[in-house]
Amino acid sequence: MRFKKLFVIMLSSLAIQHANAQQKKYEPTEESLSKYQTPEWFLDAKFGIYTHWGPVSQVFEGTEPGKYYRGWHGMIMYQDGKKVPTKNGKPSNNHLHHVKKYGDPAEFGYKHIIEQFQPTAFDAEKWAELFKKSGAKFAGPVAMHHDNFAMWDSKATRWNSMNYGGFDPSAELKKEIEKRDMKFMASFHHAFTWKFFAPAHKYSKINENDYDLYTTPHSLESDMPDEQFHKEWWAKLKEYIDVYQPDLLWFDWWLENLSLEARHKFLAYYYNSAKKWGKEVGVCYKESTFTDDMAIKDYERGRPNQPKSPAWLTDTSPGAWFYRSDAKFKKPNEIIDILVDIVAKNGLMLLNVPPDPDGTIPAEMEYLLTEIGAWLEINGDAIYATRPWTVFGEGPTRLPEGGHKIEKLKISYTDKDIRYTKKSDKEFYAIVMDKPKGAIVMKSLSTDIGALNSEIIDIQLLGSNEKLEWERRAEGLIIKAPSQLSTDYAHAFKIVLEGYTENDIGGNVEAHKD
């Protein structure tokens, strides 16, 4: 009896210590920040959306097809091949387009593009409703891209959407996104602003009053932002954190070039603010900005070829990052296959939506998001709130090593490519990446391999009530192809193991076919 009391006291003491540790403030040090834990909501979410849209979107409205860098226009528009050199010594396409549409960048600079920003069709309610329909669990705007323009009603910079556009997309989207039980996120790309506007200074003399947009004058080669830049970078970010209390912040590359002190100061401030709000939050980063024990690693348009821990993120776009009149988008099948492969490897997908200049989401994107949502409506149990299974997958289609930019390669999955996700110790999913051409053979579930030591008591195709015929042999688990499939894309099979009861799985227990 005394031992039991002592045990209870010890447990209580440990619980109190744990609670105190949880309440302890983060310090801007590696030791303190490495105690960060990725939120469960993030691990469960698997799929989110953000939007590349702003003043630069209008630059190419109605533009004839051609090779232009949309999101980088504010940088490349100054590359004339003379004052600002190019590799071939000729003016960039962006420079030629800018001169044709607006005039000499010395007279009509990027600030004049901002001054013309007047979107007429932005509708936060429509956007959020579409994001919800897509099955996304978190969503939000690109709050500030390389052009240093704030897509919110900012007091930290006059270059903002309220002063130029007359609206606050961050506030409107936060309200509509959270109303639909999604988490609110925002992305920041303004660390690169230091390099982005260096050509503007080289091309012509920037008015000193506009340094708050273009940064202070510096050379094209400068990779070390000055103290003023650090101060302004932090002021904008801190304001956004304080006002909009985002659940997730995502950062583009080049942040690793800012001082380590500034990066750690931000991380500690955001994590400590979240404790005050009673929220669990996440930060996504690229390159070497942070370490993966203090924030969440991101792979742009890519993913590892094996599972990685801790959980990570892929940011990708079905086409170009920003609006283009001749946009070509990936098909739903391709995006869904990428999502499945990511989730099987302990990752999440952040999908870009590039609105038209006026704020309308293109019909092709509406179709794509609706198709993804319809697939997740049926197959979401195999995606949301899952964790990696013993084996991430099997099949002939494998990715190269490296992880970044691999989605530029054409990758087509077959019916022999299978990905696995785990729901619990008693149920997991096998997702066949293409329409089965005959019996489905899951080699990883062979009786000889040992990846699965429990007996299978039931297999169901999600979205179907058909009783499946299957057997498990040395060559693998063999499932006779269903007479009818639930969707046009990847097909998820729920596999239930011994220990479940008929009530647990709805009374649909099939006998093992030996």
CORFENJO-V695647 format. One record per residue. PSI is psi as a letter, one per 30 degrees, with the letter a starting at -180 (* if undefined). Layout:
((PSI) (PSI))
//
This chain:
((e) (e) (e) (e) (e) (e) (e) (e) (e) (e) (e) (e) (e) (e) (e) (e) (e) (e) (e) (e) (e) (e) (f) (k) (k) (k) (l) (h) (l) (e) (e) (e) (f) (f) (f) (k) (k) (k) (k) (e) (e) (e) (e) (f) (e) (f) (k) (l) (k) (l) (j) (j) (k) (a) (e) (f) (e) (f) (e) (g) (k) (g) (k) (l) (k) (l) (j) (k) (j) (d) (f) (g) (e) (f) (e) (f) (f) (f) (j) (f) (f) (d) (e) (j) (l) (l) (e) (g) (g) (l) (k) (l) (e) (e) (e) (e) (e) (e) (e) (e) (e) (e) (a) (k) (f) (f) (e) (i) (a) (f) (f) (f) (e) (e) (f) (g) (j) (i) (k) (f) (g) (k) (j) (e) (e) (e) (e) (e) (e) (e) (e) (e) (f) (f) (g) (k) (f) (l) (l) (a) (l) (j) (e) (j) (a) (f) (g) (g) (k) (k) (h) (l) (i) (k) (f) (f) (k) (f) (i) (l) (f) (e) (e) (i) (e) (g) (l) (i) (e) (e) (e) (e) (e) (e) (e) (e) (e) (f) (f) (g) (h) (l) (k) (k) (l) (l) (k) (k) (g) (g) (e) (f) (e) (e) (e) (e) (g) (e) (f) (e) (e) (e) (e) (l) (j) (k) (k) (e) (f) (g) (f) (f) (e) (f) (l) (l) (k) (l) (l) (f) (f) (k) (g) (j) (k) (l) (e) (e) (e) (e) (e) (e) (e) (e) (e) (e) (e) (e) (e) (e) (e) (e) (e) (f) (h) (l) (f) (k) (k) (k) (k) (l) (l) (f) (f) (f) (f) (l) (k) (e) (e) (e) (e) (e) (e) (e) (e) (e) (e) (e) (e) (e) (e) (e) (e) (e) (f) (h) (l) (k) (l) (l) (k) (k) (l) (l) (b) (g) (e) (a) (l) (g) (g) (f) (a) (k) (k) (k) (j) (k) (h) (a) (l) (l) (g) (l) (k) (k) (k) (l) (k) (a) (k) (k) (k) (l) (k) (f) (b) (l) (e) (l) (k) (k) (f) (h) (k) (k) (k) (l) (l) (e) (e) (e) (e) (e) (e) (e) (e) (e) (e) (e) (e) (f) (g) (g) (l) (l) (k) (j) (k) (k) (j) (j) (l) (l) (e) (f) (g) (k) (k) (k) (e) (e) (e) (e) (e) (e) (e) (e) (e) (e) (e) (e) (e) (f) (e) (e) (g) (f) (f) (f) (d) (k) (g) (l) (l) (k) (a) (e) (k) (f) (a) (l) (l) (f) (j) (l) (l) (l) (l) (e) (e) (k) (g) (f) (f) (f) (k) (j) (j) (j) (l) (l) (f) (f) (k) (k) (k) (k) (l) (k) (e) (a) (f) (f) (k) (l) (k) (k) (j) (k) (f) (l) (k) (k) (i) (a) (k) (k) (j) (j) (f) (f) (g) (k) (f) (f) (e) (g) (f) (j) (f) (l) (k) (k) (f) (k) (k) (k) (k) (k) (g) (k) (g) (k) (j) (k) (k) (l) (l) (k) (a) (e) (f) (a) (k) (j) (k) (k) (k) (l) (f) (k) (l) (f) (l) (f) (b) (k) (k) (k) (k) (k) (k) (k) (l) (k) (f) (l) (l) (e) (e) (e) (g) (g) (g) (h) (k) (k) (k) (k) (j) (*))
//
